[in-house]
Amino acid sequence: MCTFGDLKSIDPSGIQTLMRSCDKNKKTLALKGASEELKDLFFATMPERTAKLLREDMQASGPVRLKEVEEAQQVLITSVKDLA
């Protein structure tokens, strides 16, 4: 079973591929509940402007339900499995 935290073992090019293949809203929700280490990994693979916009979207979205975050993270995990 793969968890969202396991994504930190993916190389930067794999993270870039994942980010390009996922819906922006799902990325925003999934990263909102991620650890700082995982957020930094994702942001490091993005162009600076894109990372800034995603951070702003995360802040602007306000509080979200944990269930919504977990569902968005599961969508990203499913995408990783599909891409593998």
Sequence and secondary structure as in RCSB ss.txt:
>XXXX:A:sequence
MCTFGDLKSIDPSGIQTLMRSCDKNKKTLALKGASEELKDLFFATMPERTAKLLREDMQASGPVRLKEVEEAQQV
LITSVKDLA
>XXXX:A:secstr
   GGGGGGS HHHHHHHHHHS HHHHHHHHHTS HHHHHHHHHTS HHHHHHHHHHHHHT    HHHHHHHHHH
HHHHHHHH 
